[in-house]
Amino acid sequence: MRHPYRTVLARAAARLCAALLAISCADAAPLSAELARNALLSRAPLLDPALFDRPERLREVRLAPDGAHLAWVEEVDGKAELSVMPLAGGPARPLAALEPKDRVHWSRDGTVLFVAQEGGVAAIGVRDGAGGRIAMFDKDGRQRFAGVDHAMPRHALIEEHDAAAHTSRLVRIGADGARTLLYAGPGKLGAPLSGPGGTPAILRRQETDFTQLILQRRGKEWIEATRCAPLRTCVPLALSPDGTRLFLRTLHAGDREALFEVTLASGARRVVHTDPEGLADLAGVILSPRGGQPMLAAYQLPNLRLVGLDADGKRIAAGIARRFPLGGVAVESCAPNACLLAERNARMAHARYWILDLQRQSFRPVLDEVRAKGGMPPDTQLAQRIALRYPASDGFTVHGYLTLPPGLPARSLPLVTIVHGGPWGHVTGGYSPSAQLLANRGFAVFEPNFRGSTGYGERYTLAPGAAYGNGRVQADIIDGVRWLLAQGVGDPQRLGIAGGSFGGWVAIPKRNMAGVWV
């Protein structure tokens, strides 16, 4: 006898599908194909739970701007070591012992590695490892490493902010410790860009009301070129070769983050690029190593995607798509002769790094022997993540992910919903230790990016208003579970929910008023 609860769910799903045919039935068709394909795969053996959440051994993998060297940090048991090797061939050389939180940045000319530390900045010569601390920071956090100075070789930038006086200073510091004051004035500074002569040409300044001004230098004066809304993304990326136009990452039409070109003389904006799928925020921009202009746009949702913005970028994106048809590859940086790629997908617990030879259009893995020491579950024995779009009960399209154990029929599986924290956060199509562990133990795992999640534009994030309790957010999660059950995913008698932070609050049984979870 068919269970009455399942019958009710099936009827509800049918009504939803009829009312929302263009959304729900269209999305159900590719999901059914994914379910059938997954059921035909070989079952994975039970793996050691400790494998799923082991820390990555490799981090801070950096390609020198001239493409001559590769640097990285190898971390074991809380101890970190910085090493470097020539890409043309030759052994790796350890350069220095670091702290686990240290971050590494190449100088513009590729001869020095700047190390941003909690207490200051160090400079280490690549040729012989000579160097040391060149700046000490106060414990009150007034100073911070602001990045490499791309206008000068062997130099970095430091920002100093006095919150009480609401003033800031921008200082250029050389690998020898010599300092030059570049700016002193009101506001909180960020994202400086240098002009052709090496002096700062663009600054972002945050006012006391959190408005963000983009300032341009004219003679000895700083004047407003454009502004961004308070507490919103506002990132100056590059200047045009003649210095008359600025490339800026900020919100488009008050919604998704996009790439703009700003004419500095008038403040006029032109949209250069926004998500061609009309779905996600712009996650990042890779600049050309030759002219410093936008070359590639990166999107993180629903899966990692690259879009070429110029001829070189289109060629790189097309080559990566051919070599990695399943996606999940990011361009970390490019030199004139090569790009550093990081492969991160749902079945890859630790990133794998590649060098793309731009002349030969060939790919070769690097640092595989270091990566292998970290110990991780085999890629071939992990589950894929399926990006979902499902209709909420009010007709809105909601996003999420489904992870299924390979080789098992989806309808018979216990279904666990994992709710992300925040609530202003999101899950991606990348590796999830908890989802992979549960899938390895025979669970289907649903991870919704309910309204209120980030990454899909501001309207999506702000859509719930204040309804984060038993309101719209809760309904989005429950609607997703019901939709999956109607598509043949999960046993309605074996449902569970889990989460941390905001997700843990949602999972409290007394808040599940709709009777889905027991």
C-alpha positions as CSV (number, residue, x, y, z in Angstrom):
1,M,0.0,0.0,0.0
2,R,1.3,3.4,-0.9
3,H,2.1,5.6,2.0
4,P,-0.4,8.5,2.3
5,Y,2.3,11.1,3.0
6,R,4.1,10.1,-0.3
7,T,0.8,10.4,-2.1
8,V,0.2,13.9,-0.8
9,L,3.7,14.9,-1.8
10,A,3.3,13.5,-5.2
11,R,0.0,15.4,-5.8
12,A,1.6,18.6,-4.5
13,A,4.5,18.2,-6.8
14,A,2.2,17.6,-9.7
15,R,0.3,20.8,-9.0
16,L,3.6,22.7,-8.7
17,C,4.8,21.2,-12.0
18,A,1.6,22.1,-13.8
19,A,1.6,25.7,-12.5
20,L,5.4,26.2,-13.1
21,L,5.9,24.1,-16.2
22,A,8.6,26.2,-17.7
23,I,10.7,26.0,-14.5
24,S,10.0,22.8,-12.7
25,C,9.4,20.2,-15.4
26,A,12.2,21.6,-17.5
27,D,14.6,21.1,-14.6
28,A,13.2,17.7,-13.6
29,A,14.1,16.3,-17.0
30,P,17.9,16.8,-16.8
31,L,17.7,15.7,-13.1
32,S,16.1,12.4,-14.1
33,A,18.9,11.8,-16.6
34,E,21.5,12.5,-13.9
35,L,19.7,10.1,-11.5
36,A,19.7,7.3,-14.1
37,R,23.3,7.9,-14.9
38,N,24.4,7.9,-11.3
39,A,22.5,4.6,-10.6
40,L,24.6,2.8,-13.2
41,L,27.9,3.8,-11.7
42,S,30.0,1.4,-9.7
43,R,29.4,1.6,-5.9
44,A,32.3,3.1,-3.9
45,P,33.8,1.2,-1.0
46,L,33.5,2.6,2.5
47,L,36.4,5.0,3.1
48,D,38.1,6.0,6.3
49,P,36.2,9.0,7.7
50,A,39.4,10.8,8.5
51,L,40.3,11.1,4.8
52,F,37.4,13.4,4.0
53,D,38.5,16.5,6.0
54,R,42.3,16.4,6.0
55,P,43.9,19.8,5.5
56,E,45.6,20.5,2.2
57,R,49.3,20.2,2.3
58,L,49.8,22.8,-0.5
59,R,48.8,26.4,-0.3
60,E,49.9,29.8,-1.5
61,V,51.0,28.4,-4.9
62,R,52.2,31.4,-6.9
63,L,53.5,31.9,-10.4
64,A,56.1,34.6,-10.8
65,P,55.0,37.5,-13.0
66,D,57.8,36.7,-15.5
67,G,56.9,33.0,-15.6
68,A,60.3,31.9,-14.5
69,H,59.6,30.4,-11.1
70,L,56.8,28.8,-9.1
71,A,56.6,29.3,-5.3
72,W,54.5,27.5,-2.8
73,V,54.0,26.8,0.9
74,E,53.9,23.3,2.2
75,E,52.2,22.9,5.6
76,V,52.6,19.9,7.9
77,D,51.4,19.7,11.5
78,G,51.2,23.4,11.9
79,K,54.6,24.1,10.4
80,A,55.0,25.8,7.1
81,E,57.9,26.0,4.6
82,L,58.2,28.3,1.6
83,S,59.9,26.7,-1.5
84,V,60.6,27.8,-5.0
85,M,61.5,26.0,-8.3
86,P,62.3,27.1,-11.8
87,L,59.6,26.2,-14.3
88,A,62.1,25.6,-17.1
89,G,63.5,22.7,-15.0
90,G,65.6,22.1,-11.9
91,P,65.1,21.1,-8.3
92,A,62.9,22.8,-5.8
93,R,64.7,24.8,-3.1
94,P,63.4,25.7,0.4
95,L,63.6,29.4,1.1
96,A,62.2,30.0,4.6
97,A,60.2,28.7,7.5
98,L,56.8,30.5,7.8
99,E,53.9,30.7,10.1
100,P,50.7,29.0,9.0
101,K,48.8,32.2,8.5
102,D,51.5,33.9,6.4
103,R,50.6,34.9,2.8
104,V,53.0,35.0,-0.1
105,H,53.2,37.6,-2.9
106,W,55.6,38.0,-5.8
107,S,57.3,41.3,-6.5
108,R,56.6,42.8,-9.9
109,D,60.0,41.7,-11.3
110,G,59.8,38.2,-9.9
111,T,63.0,38.5,-7.8
112,V,61.5,38.9,-4.3
113,L,58.7,37.2,-2.4
114,F,56.9,39.4,0.0
115,V,55.4,37.6,3.0
116,A,52.4,39.3,4.7
117,Q,52.4,38.3,8.3
118,E,50.2,39.1,11.3
119,G,52.9,41.3,12.8
120,G,54.4,42.8,9.7
121,V,55.9,42.2,6.2
122,A,59.0,40.2,5.3
123,A,60.9,40.2,2.0
124,I,62.8,37.1,0.8
125,G,65.2,37.1,-2.2
126,V,64.4,34.2,-4.6
127,R,68.0,33.7,-5.7
128,D,69.5,33.0,-2.2
129,G,66.7,33.2,0.3
130,A,68.3,36.3,1.9
131,G,66.1,38.9,3.6
132,G,63.9,39.3,6.6
133,R,61.3,41.5,8.3
134,I,61.0,45.0,6.6
135,A,58.0,46.3,8.5
136,M,56.5,45.8,12.0
137,F,52.8,46.3,12.6
138,D,51.2,47.5,15.9
139,K,49.0,45.1,17.7
140,D,46.0,47.4,17.4
141,G,45.6,46.4,13.7
142,R,46.1,49.9,12.3
143,Q,48.5,48.8,9.6
144,R,48.0,46.1,6.9
145,F,49.7,44.8,3.8
146,A,47.9,46.4,0.8
147,G,49.5,44.3,-1.9
148,V,52.4,44.4,-4.3
149,D,53.3,47.7,-5.9
150,H,52.8,46.9,-9.6
151,A,54.3,50.2,-10.7
152,M,57.7,49.5,-9.1
153,P,60.0,46.4,-8.9
154,R,60.8,45.0,-5.5
155,H,58.2,47.1,-3.7
156,A,55.0,46.6,-1.8
157,L,52.3,48.8,-0.3
158,I,51.2,49.3,3.3
159,E,48.0,51.0,4.5
160,E,47.8,52.7,7.9
161,H,44.4,53.7,9.3
162,D,43.7,55.8,12.4
163,A,40.1,55.0,13.3
164,A,39.8,57.7,16.0
165,A,41.0,60.5,13.7
166,H,39.5,58.9,10.6
167,T,42.6,59.4,8.6
168,S,44.8,57.1,6.5
169,R,48.3,56.9,5.0
170,L,49.5,54.8,2.0
171,V,53.2,53.9,2.2
172,R,55.4,52.3,-0.5
173,I,58.1,50.0,1.0
174,G,61.0,48.5,-0.8
175,A,62.6,45.1,-0.2
176,D,65.4,47.0,1.6
177,G,62.9,48.6,4.0
178,A,63.0,52.1,2.5
179,R,59.7,53.9,2.7
180,T,58.0,56.6,0.6
181,L,54.7,58.3,1.7
182,L,52.2,58.2,-1.2
183,Y,49.1,59.5,0.4
184,A,47.9,61.0,3.7
185,G,44.4,62.2,4.2
186,P,40.9,61.6,5.5
187,G,38.9,58.4,5.3
188,K,39.8,54.7,5.1
189,L,41.8,53.8,2.1
190,G,41.8,50.7,-0.1
191,A,42.5,49.3,-3.6
192,P,45.1,51.8,-4.8
193,L,46.1,51.7,-8.5
194,S,49.2,53.4,-9.9
195,G,49.4,55.5,-13.0
196,P,52.0,55.3,-15.8
197,G,54.5,57.3,-13.7
198,G,54.4,54.9,-10.8
199,T,52.5,57.3,-8.4
200,P,49.0,56.4,-7.2
201,A,46.3,57.4,-9.7
202,I,43.2,55.8,-8.1
203,L,42.2,55.3,-4.5
204,R,39.0,54.0,-2.9
205,R,38.1,55.9,0.2
206,Q,35.4,54.9,2.7
207,E,33.5,57.8,4.3
208,T,32.1,57.9,7.9
209,D,28.7,56.9,6.5
210,F,30.3,53.9,4.7
211,T,29.9,55.5,1.2
212,Q,32.7,54.4,-1.0
213,L,34.3,57.1,-3.2
214,I,36.6,56.3,-6.1
215,L,39.1,59.1,-6.2
216,Q,41.4,60.1,-9.1
217,R,44.5,62.2,-8.8
218,R,44.6,65.4,-10.7
219,G,47.9,67.3,-10.1
220,K,48.1,67.5,-6.3
221,E,44.4,67.1,-5.7
222,W,42.2,64.0,-5.3
223,I,38.8,64.4,-6.8
224,E,35.8,62.0,-7.0
225,A,35.5,60.0,-10.2
226,T,32.6,57.8,-9.1
227,R,31.1,56.2,-6.0
228,C,29.6,53.0,-4.8
229,A,26.8,52.3,-2.3
230,P,27.7,51.7,1.3
231,L,28.9,48.2,2.2
232,R,28.7,46.9,-1.4
233,T,31.4,45.5,-3.6
234,C,33.5,48.3,-5.1
235,V,36.9,47.1,-6.5
236,P,39.0,49.2,-8.9
237,L,40.8,46.6,-11.0
238,A,42.8,48.4,-13.7
239,L,43.4,51.6,-15.6
240,S,43.3,51.8,-19.4
241,P,46.7,52.3,-21.0
242,D,46.1,56.0,-21.5
243,G,44.8,56.4,-17.9
244,T,41.5,57.9,-18.9
245,R,39.2,54.9,-18.1
246,L,38.9,52.7,-15.0
247,F,37.7,49.1,-14.8
248,L,35.6,48.6,-11.8
249,R,33.8,45.6,-10.2
250,T,30.6,46.6,-8.5
251,L,26.8,46.0,-8.6
252,H,24.9,46.3,-11.9
253,A,21.4,47.8,-11.6
254,G,21.5,47.2,-7.9
255,D,21.7,43.5,-8.3
256,R,24.5,41.2,-9.6
257,E,28.2,42.2,-9.5
258,A,29.6,43.0,-12.9
259,L,32.6,44.5,-14.7
260,F,32.3,48.2,-15.6
261,E,34.3,50.7,-17.5
262,V,34.3,54.2,-16.0
263,T,35.2,57.3,-18.0
264,L,37.2,59.2,-15.4
265,A,36.5,62.7,-16.9
266,S,32.7,62.3,-16.8
267,G,32.1,59.4,-14.4
268,A,30.0,57.7,-17.1
269,R,29.8,53.9,-16.7
270,R,29.6,51.2,-19.4
271,V,28.9,47.5,-18.6
272,V,31.8,45.5,-19.9
273,H,30.6,42.1,-18.8
274,T,28.0,40.5,-16.7
275,D,27.0,36.8,-16.3
276,P,25.9,35.6,-19.7
277,E,23.6,33.1,-17.9
278,G,22.0,36.0,-16.0
279,L,22.5,34.1,-12.8
280,A,25.6,34.8,-10.6
281,D,27.8,37.6,-9.3
282,L,31.1,38.2,-11.1
283,A,33.6,36.3,-8.8
284,G,36.9,37.6,-10.2
285,V,38.8,39.1,-13.1
286,I,42.2,38.0,-14.4
287,L,44.3,40.7,-16.0
288,S,46.4,40.3,-19.1
289,P,50.1,39.9,-18.2
290,R,51.0,42.0,-21.2
291,G,48.9,45.1,-20.9
292,G,47.2,44.7,-17.5
293,Q,43.7,44.9,-19.0
294,P,40.8,42.6,-18.2
295,M,41.4,39.2,-19.9
296,L,39.1,36.6,-18.2
297,A,36.0,36.8,-16.1
298,A,35.3,34.1,-13.5
299,Y,32.0,33.0,-12.1
300,Q,31.7,30.6,-9.1
301,L,28.0,29.6,-9.3
302,P,26.4,27.2,-10.1
303,N,29.8,25.8,-11.1
304,L,33.2,27.4,-11.8
305,R,33.1,29.1,-15.2
306,L,35.6,31.2,-17.2
307,V,34.6,33.7,-19.9
308,G,37.2,35.3,-22.2
309,L,37.1,39.1,-22.4
310,D,39.7,39.6,-25.1
311,A,41.3,37.5,-27.8
312,D,43.9,36.0,-25.5
313,G,41.3,35.3,-22.8
314,K,38.9,33.6,-25.2
315,R,41.7,31.4,-26.5
316,I,42.7,30.5,-22.9
317,A,39.1,29.8,-21.8
318,A,38.5,27.6,-24.9
319,G,41.7,25.6,-24.3
320,I,40.7,25.0,-20.7
321,A,37.2,23.9,-21.7
322,R,38.6,21.4,-24.1
323,R,41.1,19.9,-21.7
324,F,38.7,20.0,-18.7
325,P,35.2,19.4,-20.1
326,L,33.7,18.9,-16.6
327,G,34.9,22.4,-15.5
328,G,36.1,23.1,-12.0
329,V,39.4,24.9,-13.2
330,A,40.4,28.4,-12.1
331,V,43.1,30.6,-13.6
332,E,45.1,31.8,-10.6
333,S,47.4,34.1,-12.6
334,C,49.1,34.4,-15.9
335,A,52.6,35.4,-17.0
336,P,53.5,36.3,-20.7
337,N,54.4,32.6,-21.4
338,A,52.2,30.6,-19.0
339,C,49.2,30.5,-16.7
340,L,48.8,28.8,-13.3
341,L,45.6,26.8,-13.1
342,A,44.0,25.3,-10.0
343,E,41.7,22.3,-10.5
344,R,39.0,22.2,-7.8
345,N,35.8,20.1,-8.3
346,A,33.3,18.2,-6.3
347,R,35.4,15.0,-6.3
348,M,38.7,16.6,-5.6
349,A,39.5,17.0,-1.9
350,H,42.7,18.9,-2.5
351,A,43.4,21.3,-5.4
352,R,45.6,20.0,-8.2
353,Y,47.8,22.6,-10.0
354,W,48.6,22.9,-13.7
355,I,50.8,25.0,-15.9
356,L,49.3,26.1,-19.2
357,D,52.0,26.8,-21.8
358,L,50.5,29.7,-23.8
359,Q,52.6,29.2,-26.8
360,R,52.1,25.4,-27.2
361,Q,48.6,25.4,-25.6
362,S,49.7,22.4,-23.6
363,F,49.0,21.5,-20.0
364,R,51.2,19.8,-17.4
365,P,50.6,19.1,-13.7
366,V,52.9,20.5,-11.1
367,L,53.6,19.7,-7.5
368,D,51.7,16.4,-7.7
369,E,54.2,14.7,-5.5
370,V,53.7,17.3,-2.7
371,R,49.9,17.1,-3.1
372,A,49.9,13.3,-2.8
373,K,51.6,13.5,0.6
374,G,48.5,15.1,2.1
375,G,46.4,12.0,2.0
376,M,42.9,12.3,0.5
377,P,40.1,10.1,-0.7
378,P,40.5,8.9,-4.3
379,D,38.8,11.1,-6.8
380,T,37.2,8.1,-8.6
381,Q,35.5,6.9,-5.4
382,L,33.8,10.2,-4.6
383,A,30.3,11.5,-5.6
384,Q,29.5,14.2,-8.1
385,R,27.4,17.2,-7.1
386,I,24.4,18.1,-9.2
387,A,23.5,21.8,-9.5
388,L,19.7,22.2,-8.9
389,R,17.1,24.8,-9.8
390,Y,13.8,24.2,-8.2
391,P,10.5,26.1,-7.9
392,A,9.5,27.4,-4.5
393,S,5.9,27.4,-3.5
394,D,5.5,31.1,-4.5
395,G,6.9,30.4,-8.0
396,F,10.4,31.8,-7.4
397,T,13.4,29.8,-8.7
398,V,15.7,28.6,-5.9
399,H,19.2,27.1,-6.3
400,G,21.1,24.3,-4.5
401,Y,23.1,21.1,-4.9
402,L,22.5,17.4,-4.7
403,T,25.1,14.8,-3.9
404,L,24.3,11.2,-4.5
405,P,26.2,8.0,-3.6
406,P,27.2,6.3,-6.9
407,G,25.6,3.0,-7.9
408,L,22.4,3.3,-5.8
409,P,18.8,4.1,-6.8
410,A,18.0,7.6,-5.6
411,R,14.4,6.9,-4.5
412,S,15.5,4.4,-1.8
413,L,18.1,6.7,-0.2
414,P,17.8,8.4,3.2
415,L,17.9,12.2,2.4
416,V,19.8,14.6,4.6
417,T,19.5,18.4,4.1
418,I,22.5,20.4,5.2
419,V,21.8,24.1,5.7
420,H,24.7,26.5,5.3
421,G,25.5,29.1,7.9
422,G,25.3,32.9,7.7
423,P,22.6,33.1,6.5
424,W,24.6,35.4,4.2
425,G,26.7,32.8,2.6
426,H,26.4,30.0,0.0
427,V,27.6,26.6,-1.0
428,T,29.3,25.9,-4.3
429,G,29.7,23.1,-6.7
430,G,33.1,22.3,-5.2
431,Y,34.3,19.7,-2.7
432,S,32.3,19.3,0.5
433,P,33.7,17.0,3.2
434,S,30.4,16.5,5.0
435,A,28.4,15.8,1.8
436,Q,31.1,13.4,0.5
437,L,31.3,11.5,3.8
438,L,27.5,11.1,4.0
439,A,27.3,10.1,0.3
440,N,30.0,7.5,0.9
441,R,27.8,6.1,3.7
442,G,24.8,5.8,1.4
443,F,22.9,9.1,2.0
444,A,21.6,11.6,-0.6
445,V,22.6,15.1,0.5
446,F,20.7,18.3,-0.4
447,E,22.3,21.6,0.2
448,P,20.0,24.6,-0.7
449,N,21.1,28.1,-1.5
450,F,17.8,29.5,-0.2
451,R,16.9,33.1,-0.7
452,G,19.1,35.1,1.6
453,S,22.2,33.3,0.2
454,T,24.9,35.3,-1.5
455,G,26.4,35.0,-4.9
456,Y,23.2,35.3,-7.0
457,G,22.9,39.1,-6.8
458,E,21.6,41.4,-4.1
459,R,18.0,40.9,-4.9
460,Y,18.3,37.2,-4.2
461,T,20.1,37.9,-1.0
462,L,17.6,40.5,0.3
463,A,14.5,38.7,-1.0
464,P,13.5,37.1,2.4
465,G,13.4,40.5,4.2
466,A,13.4,39.6,7.8
467,A,11.7,36.2,7.3
468,Y,14.6,34.0,8.5
469,G,12.6,32.1,11.0
470,N,9.6,30.1,10.0
471,G,9.2,32.3,7.0
472,R,10.5,32.5,3.4
473,V,13.9,30.9,4.1
474,Q,12.4,27.9,5.9
475,A,9.9,27.5,3.1
476,D,12.6,27.5,0.4
477,I,14.4,24.7,2.2
478,I,11.2,22.7,2.7
479,D,10.1,23.3,-0.9
480,G,13.4,21.9,-2.1
481,V,13.0,18.7,-0.1
482,R,9.4,18.2,-1.4
483,W,10.5,18.9,-4.9
484,L,13.3,16.3,-4.7
485,L,11.0,13.7,-3.2
486,A,8.6,14.3,-6.1
487,Q,11.5,13.8,-8.6
488,G,12.3,10.4,-7.1
489,V,15.1,11.5,-4.8
490,G,15.0,10.2,-1.2
491,D,12.8,8.1,1.0
492,P,10.1,10.3,2.7
493,Q,10.3,8.1,5.8
494,R,14.0,8.7,6.2
495,L,14.6,12.5,6.2
496,G,17.2,14.4,8.2
497,I,18.5,17.9,8.6
498,A,21.8,19.3,9.8
499,G,23.7,22.6,9.9
500,G,26.0,24.8,11.8
501,S,25.6,28.4,12.9
502,F,22.4,29.7,11.2
503,G,22.1,26.2,9.6
504,G,22.0,24.7,13.1
505,W,19.4,27.2,14.2
506,V,17.2,26.1,11.2
507,A,17.7,22.5,12.1
508,I,16.3,22.8,15.6
509,P,13.3,20.5,15.6
510,K,10.9,23.0,17.1
511,R,11.5,25.3,14.2
512,N,10.4,22.7,11.6
513,M,6.7,23.6,11.7
514,A,5.8,22.1,8.3
515,G,6.1,18.5,9.4
516,V,8.7,17.5,6.8
517,W,11.4,16.4,9.2
518,V,10.8,14.0,12.1
